[in-house]
Amino acid sequence: MAELNLHEWIEVNHYMRDDYRLLVAAMAARQIKDAPAELQTLARAAFDKIAVPGARSFFRADLIGQRRALAKAMPNQPQVSALVIALWAQAAAAQIGLLKQAGTMAGLQFAEEWNWQKGLEGFFEFEAIPVLSALADKLGEQASSQDADHLKLAALWLGPAVTNREALTVPPAPEPTTEQAALSSYVENDDA
């Protein structure tokens, strides 16, 4: 079992395919105008320093240029990676909510005050959160490949929000199937 060590968001780039990083970057760029004021200010200050070929500044570039510049900066700039993921989390609220609901049903408890500021602190690797990771995989089986990727990233985002951390590594006991229940009662009656 892996330990619960927070990893900086720059390390999430190891898990991302290039096409998915572009998608996350595009979602983040679109989300800036609707982000909470403090997150918007931080993103504007950090992203304004990113050069976009063919544009005078990041914010004068079109979305295609912005997403390429963000995706290129993410593996090399920790602050950019963290801010992109925080903005992505705002844009991917539906997928995060779905995974959170599944986690709650599986016995996980989430911090009520979880927000983008706390999310910026980092993530637990997949090996440290097998229950949440498995839930994301299961939900992703019926989803598009992009939504499945969003659910996996949502698992990383939500991992540190879990308050009963021991439940992240120990799956709940499965409900017995009808056959198992019948066999169990047969064995118990036979022993009597």
KANORKA-V153525 format. One record per helix or strand of 2 or more residues. SS is the DSSP state (hx for helix, st for strand). FROM is the first residue (numbers start at 1). LEN is the number of residues. If there is no record, write none. Layout:
ss-><SS	SS>
from-><FROM	FROM>
len-><LEN	LEN>
//
This chain:
ss-><hx	hx	hx	hx	hx	hx	hx	hx	hx	hx	hx	hx	hx>
from-><9	18	37	58	63	78	93	116	126	130	145	165	178>
len-><6	17	11	3	12	14	13	4	3	11	15	4	14>
//
